[in-house]
Amino acid sequence: MLNRFTRTFTKLIGSEVVPALFTEMNEESRISIGKAWHASLLRLKSNEDLQKLWYVLLREKNTILSDDQLSRQHRMPIDSRHRLVKVRQSMARLLTVIREREIEKEKYWNSLLEEYLGNHSPKETLPEIKEKKEKKIREETEEWKNKKEKRKKAVAAIKSWRTMNNRERRIAIQKEYAKQAKIAKEEFLKELKYVGLKLREKGIAPKGLSEIKPTA
């Protein structure tokens, strides 16, 4: 049947073109295929060898896909999925090894940078470092508490908060923040006027804002 198909195909396209030949492979004549490349073996190779191996695997992958497509066109399907899976596993593991080397390289350069900065920057004592760290944590905690309290106060002032969507809530809370800032400014001006009045009662004339020179 295969020879008849070959002769018919040769008559249609001409004798100069050699058609693709497929041989039926039984269990005895089937070519044994090795396993996929393990990451432990790939780690032993140099970057140059890994680059060469990548192109070999890429060529093998393209060959498998081309053979599979050609066999489908001739309606003689070949089961090459296990070969393709092994090639893809090898390529994925190769990329993993390359990524591992890039991470190690980045760690090495960071360690060199830290060592350089440690030798050329002013050294701080352990109590100073600890105090600076505690101060930073304290400031961040206080700022977070103030922001939380400010938002809680703004949400409580908005009556229709539960019925709003996210966009309406964002607009409403920004308006409430502006309103709170305006009230705080008015209270500050009132307090400033009160202090100025008390100073005048004691015979102390406070300076105007234009007369106050900023300190260096």
C-alpha positions as CSV (number, residue, x, y, z in Angstrom):
1,M,0.0,0.0,0.0
2,L,2.9,2.3,0.8
3,N,4.6,1.7,-2.5
4,R,1.4,2.3,-4.4
5,F,1.0,5.6,-2.6
6,T,4.6,6.5,-3.4
7,R,4.2,5.7,-7.1
8,T,0.9,7.7,-7.3
9,F,2.5,10.6,-5.6
10,T,5.5,10.5,-7.9
11,K,3.3,10.6,-11.0
12,L,1.4,13.7,-9.7
13,I,4.4,15.8,-8.7
14,G,7.1,14.4,-11.1
15,S,10.0,12.0,-10.7
16,E,12.6,14.7,-9.9
17,V,11.1,15.4,-6.4
18,V,11.6,12.6,-3.9
19,P,8.5,12.3,-1.7
20,A,8.7,11.8,2.0
21,L,8.9,8.2,3.0
22,F,7.5,6.8,6.2
23,T,8.5,3.4,7.5
24,E,6.2,1.5,9.8
25,M,8.1,1.0,13.1
26,N,7.3,-2.0,15.3
27,E,8.4,-2.5,18.9
28,E,11.7,-4.1,17.8
29,S,12.7,-1.4,15.2
30,R,11.6,1.5,17.3
31,I,14.4,3.9,18.1
32,S,15.1,4.3,21.8
33,I,14.9,7.8,23.0
34,G,16.8,9.0,26.1
35,K,15.5,10.9,29.1
36,A,15.2,14.6,29.3
37,W,18.1,16.6,30.6
38,H,18.1,16.9,34.4
39,A,18.9,20.2,36.1
40,S,21.7,18.5,38.1
41,L,23.5,17.7,34.9
42,L,22.9,21.1,33.3
43,R,24.5,22.8,36.3
44,L,27.8,21.1,35.5
45,K,28.0,22.7,32.1
46,S,29.4,26.1,31.2
47,N,27.3,28.9,29.8
48,E,28.8,28.3,26.4
49,D,27.8,24.7,26.4
50,L,24.3,25.6,27.7
51,Q,23.9,28.0,24.8
52,K,24.9,25.3,22.3
53,L,22.6,22.8,23.9
54,W,19.7,25.3,23.7
55,Y,20.0,25.6,19.9
56,V,20.3,21.8,19.7
57,L,17.0,21.4,21.6
58,L,15.4,24.2,19.6
59,R,16.3,22.4,16.4
60,E,15.0,19.1,17.7
61,K,11.7,20.7,18.7
62,N,11.3,22.3,15.3
63,T,12.1,18.9,13.7
64,I,9.5,17.1,15.8
65,L,6.8,19.6,15.0
66,S,7.7,19.6,11.3
67,D,7.5,15.7,11.1
68,D,4.2,15.8,13.0
69,Q,2.7,18.3,10.6
70,L,4.0,16.3,7.6
71,S,2.6,13.1,8.9
72,R,-0.8,14.7,9.4
73,Q,-0.8,15.9,5.8
74,H,-0.2,12.4,4.6
75,R,-2.7,10.9,7.1
76,M,0.0,8.8,8.7
77,P,0.1,10.1,12.2
78,I,3.2,9.5,14.3
79,D,3.0,9.6,18.1
80,S,5.8,12.1,18.9
81,R,4.2,13.7,22.0
82,H,6.6,11.9,24.4
83,R,9.6,13.3,22.5
84,L,8.2,16.8,22.4
85,V,7.5,16.6,26.2
86,K,11.1,15.6,26.9
87,V,12.5,18.4,24.7
88,R,10.3,21.0,26.4
89,Q,11.3,19.7,29.9
90,S,14.9,20.0,29.0
91,M,14.5,23.6,27.7
92,A,12.6,24.6,30.8
93,R,15.2,23.2,33.1
94,L,17.9,24.9,31.1
95,L,16.2,28.2,31.6
96,T,15.9,27.5,35.3
97,V,19.7,26.9,35.6
98,I,20.4,30.1,33.7
99,R,18.1,32.0,36.0
100,E,19.8,30.5,39.1
101,R,23.2,31.6,37.8
102,E,21.8,35.1,37.2
103,I,20.5,35.3,40.8
104,E,23.8,34.1,42.2
105,K,25.6,36.7,40.1
106,E,23.3,39.5,41.4
107,K,23.9,38.4,45.0
108,Y,27.6,38.4,44.5
109,W,27.6,41.9,43.1
110,N,25.4,43.1,45.9
111,S,27.7,41.7,48.5
112,L,30.6,43.4,46.8
113,L,28.7,46.7,46.8
114,E,27.8,46.3,50.5
115,E,31.4,45.6,51.4
116,Y,32.6,48.6,49.4
117,L,30.1,50.9,51.1
118,G,30.9,49.5,54.5
119,N,34.6,50.3,54.0
120,H,34.1,53.7,52.6
121,S,31.1,55.1,54.5
122,P,31.2,56.5,58.0
123,K,30.7,53.8,60.5
124,E,27.9,54.0,63.1
125,T,27.9,52.4,66.4
126,L,25.4,49.8,67.3
127,P,23.4,52.0,69.7
128,E,23.1,54.7,67.1
129,I,21.8,52.3,64.5
130,K,19.3,50.9,67.0
131,E,18.1,54.3,68.0
132,K,17.7,55.4,64.4
133,K,15.7,52.2,63.6
134,E,13.4,52.7,66.6
135,K,12.9,56.4,65.7
136,K,11.9,55.4,62.2
137,I,9.5,52.8,63.4
138,R,8.0,55.3,65.9
139,E,7.5,57.9,63.2
140,E,5.9,55.4,60.8
141,T,3.6,54.2,63.6
142,E,2.5,57.7,64.6
143,E,2.0,58.7,61.0
144,W,-0.1,55.6,60.4
145,K,-2.2,56.2,63.5
146,N,-2.8,59.8,62.4
147,K,-3.8,58.8,58.9
148,K,-6.1,56.1,60.3
149,E,-7.7,58.5,62.8
150,K,-8.2,61.1,60.0
151,R,-9.9,58.6,57.7
152,K,-12.1,57.3,60.5
153,K,-13.2,60.8,61.3
154,A,-13.9,61.6,57.6
155,V,-15.9,58.4,57.1
156,A,-18.0,59.1,60.2
157,A,-18.9,62.5,58.9
158,I,-20.2,61.1,55.6
159,K,-23.8,60.1,56.2
160,S,-24.4,58.1,53.0
161,W,-21.1,56.2,53.1
162,R,-22.8,52.7,53.0
163,T,-24.8,53.4,49.9
164,M,-21.9,54.8,47.8
165,N,-19.8,53.0,45.4
166,N,-16.0,53.1,45.4
167,R,-15.7,56.1,43.1
168,E,-18.2,58.1,45.0
169,R,-16.5,57.2,48.3
170,R,-13.1,58.4,47.0
171,I,-14.6,61.8,45.9
172,A,-16.6,62.2,49.2
173,I,-13.6,61.4,51.4
174,Q,-11.4,63.9,49.5
175,K,-14.0,66.6,50.0
176,E,-14.2,65.7,53.7
177,Y,-10.4,66.0,54.0
178,A,-10.5,69.5,52.4
179,K,-13.3,70.4,54.8
180,Q,-11.3,69.2,57.8
181,A,-8.2,71.1,56.6
182,K,-10.3,74.3,56.3
183,I,-11.7,73.9,59.8
184,A,-8.2,73.3,61.2
185,K,-6.9,76.4,59.5
186,E,-9.8,78.5,60.9
187,E,-9.2,77.2,64.4
188,F,-5.4,77.9,64.1
189,L,-6.1,81.5,63.0
190,K,-8.5,82.0,65.9
191,E,-6.0,80.6,68.4
192,L,-3.3,82.9,66.9
193,K,-5.5,85.9,67.3
194,Y,-6.2,84.9,70.9
195,V,-2.5,84.6,71.7
196,G,-1.9,88.0,70.0
197,L,-4.6,89.6,72.1
198,K,-3.2,88.2,75.3
199,L,0.2,89.4,74.4
200,R,-1.1,92.9,73.8
201,E,-2.9,92.9,77.1
202,K,0.5,92.3,78.8
203,G,2.1,95.1,76.8
204,I,4.0,92.8,74.4
205,A,3.5,93.7,70.8
206,P,3.7,90.6,68.6
207,K,5.6,90.9,65.3
208,G,3.8,90.7,62.0
209,L,4.5,87.8,59.7
210,S,6.4,90.1,57.3
211,E,8.8,91.1,60.1
212,I,9.7,87.6,61.1
213,K,12.9,86.5,59.4
214,P,13.4,82.8,58.7
215,T,16.2,81.3,60.7
216,A,19.0,79.6,58.8
